[in-house]
Amino acid sequence: MKSKLPVIVGSIFAAYLVFVAVVVLVYEPTPDEMDWEDRQAYINGKLTEISIGQSITHIKSLLGKADFSEAKIVDESTLQVLFYRTHHKKSDGETTRDECTPLLFRDQKLIAWGDASYQEYLSRNSSSTASSDSDI
């Protein structure tokens, strides 16, 4: 009498191979699941696809969880800054703000991104003069 064991084992192995192939070909990790190098490259690529006026919800779904964030209310507007790591500086196992690109939001809408915009935001919001916050 012939054993059915080789057929069963072969069928299980074939099913496993199909499962692995489907996972490898179809599964894409979210930015939060990527290692830091892949995530950094992914975010750099996605920054070319964003535009002024996009919602913070859309940006978070596109780029994942921010590495840092800041928020405050100025003249009845909510200002929020999300920082995403985009460039490696020092191999110390820590992500720092100087390795991140800031994205600035007013009332949940993207108004600017990049270090120059963030520095302008800081200088406008740290001065004690009655300057307008209309640009940033």
KABELJO-V305114 format. One record per residue. N is the residue number from 0. RES is the residue in three letters. SS is DSSP state (2 for helix, 1 for strand, 0 for the rest). D_CENTER is the distance of its C-alpha to the mean C-alpha in Angstrom with 2 decimals. Layout:
((N & RES & SS & D_CENTER) (N & RES & SS & D_CENTER))
//
This chain:
((0 & MET & 0 & 60.71) (1 & LYS & 0 & 57.38) (2 & SER & 0 & 54.32) (3 & LYS & 0 & 51.29) (4 & LEU & 2 & 49.02) (5 & PRO & 2 & 47.94) (6 & VAL & 2 & 47.04) (7 & ILE & 2 & 44.98) (8 & VAL & 2 & 43.15) (9 & GLY & 2 & 42.59) (10 & SER & 2 & 41.23) (11 & ILE & 2 & 38.79) (12 & PHE & 2 & 37.64) (13 & ALA & 2 & 37.26) (14 & ALA & 2 & 35.23) (15 & TYR & 2 & 32.96) (16 & LEU & 2 & 32.50) (17 & VAL & 2 & 31.66) (18 & PHE & 2 & 29.07) (19 & VAL & 2 & 27.41) (20 & ALA & 2 & 27.53) (21 & VAL & 2 & 25.91) (22 & VAL & 2 & 23.04) (23 & VAL & 2 & 22.50) (24 & LEU & 2 & 22.79) (25 & VAL & 2 & 20.95) (26 & TYR & 0 & 18.24) (27 & GLU & 0 & 14.68) (28 & PRO & 0 & 12.40) (29 & THR & 0 & 9.19) (30 & PRO & 2 & 6.08) (31 & ASP & 2 & 7.48) (32 & GLU & 2 & 10.78) (33 & MET & 0 & 10.44) (34 & ASP & 0 & 12.23) (35 & TRP & 2 & 10.92) (36 & GLU & 2 & 12.50) (37 & ASP & 2 & 11.27) (38 & ARG & 2 & 7.56) (39 & GLN & 2 & 8.39) (40 & ALA & 2 & 10.41) (41 & TYR & 2 & 8.19) (42 & ILE & 2 & 5.70) (43 & ASN & 2 & 9.21) (44 & GLY & 2 & 10.62) (45 & LYS & 2 & 8.52) (46 & LEU & 2 & 9.18) (47 & THR & 0 & 12.72) (48 & GLU & 0 & 12.48) (49 & ILE & 0 & 11.63) (50 & SER & 0 & 14.76) (51 & ILE & 0 & 16.43) (52 & GLY & 0 & 17.23) (53 & GLN & 0 & 14.35) (54 & SER & 1 & 13.87) (55 & ILE & 2 & 11.31) (56 & THR & 2 & 11.48) (57 & HIS & 2 & 10.76) (58 & ILE & 2 & 7.67) (59 & LYS & 2 & 6.35) (60 & SER & 2 & 7.90) (61 & LEU & 2 & 6.56) (62 & LEU & 2 & 2.75) (63 & GLY & 0 & 3.80) (64 & LYS & 0 & 5.39) (65 & ALA & 0 & 5.58) (66 & ASP & 0 & 7.94) (67 & PHE & 1 & 10.58) (68 & SER & 1 & 11.88) (69 & GLU & 1 & 15.29) (70 & ALA & 1 & 17.39) (71 & LYS & 1 & 21.02) (72 & ILE & 1 & 23.56) (73 & VAL & 1 & 25.51) (74 & ASP & 0 & 28.38) (75 & GLU & 0 & 27.37) (76 & SER & 1 & 23.88) (77 & THR & 1 & 20.74) (78 & LEU & 1 & 18.60) (79 & GLN & 1 & 15.10) (80 & VAL & 1 & 12.80) (81 & LEU & 1 & 9.16) (82 & PHE & 1 & 8.51) (83 & TYR & 1 & 5.77) (84 & ARG & 1 & 7.92) (85 & THR & 0 & 9.38) (86 & HIS & 0 & 12.96) (87 & HIS & 0 & 15.12) (88 & LYS & 0 & 18.17) (89 & LYS & 0 & 19.98) (90 & SER & 0 & 20.20) (91 & ASP & 0 & 20.70) (92 & GLY & 0 & 18.28) (93 & GLU & 0 & 16.49) (94 & THR & 0 & 13.39) (95 & THR & 0 & 14.81) (96 & ARG & 2 & 13.98) (97 & ASP & 2 & 15.81) (98 & GLU & 2 & 13.33) (99 & CYS & 1 & 10.48) (100 & THR & 1 & 10.25) (101 & PRO & 1 & 11.00) (102 & LEU & 1 & 10.53) (103 & LEU & 1 & 13.77) (104 & PHE & 1 & 14.78) (105 & ARG & 1 & 18.40) (106 & ASP & 0 & 19.41) (107 & GLN & 0 & 16.07) (108 & LYS & 1 & 16.02) (109 & LEU & 1 & 14.13) (110 & ILE & 1 & 16.92) (111 & ALA & 1 & 15.72) (112 & TRP & 1 & 13.23) (113 & GLY & 0 & 14.20) (114 & ASP & 2 & 16.38) (115 & ALA & 2 & 19.59) (116 & SER & 2 & 18.53) (117 & TYR & 2 & 17.43) (118 & GLN & 2 & 20.75) (119 & GLU & 2 & 22.65) (120 & TYR & 2 & 21.15) (121 & LEU & 2 & 22.23) (122 & SER & 2 & 25.63) (123 & ARG & 2 & 26.33) (124 & ASN & 2 & 25.46) (125 & SER & 2 & 27.30) (126 & SER & 0 & 30.50) (127 & SER & 0 & 33.27) (128 & THR & 0 & 34.57) (129 & ALA & 0 & 34.44) (130 & SER & 0 & 32.10) (131 & SER & 0 & 30.25) (132 & ASP & 0 & 26.51) (133 & SER & 0 & 26.72) (134 & ASP & 0 & 24.62) (135 & ILE & 0 & 21.66))
//
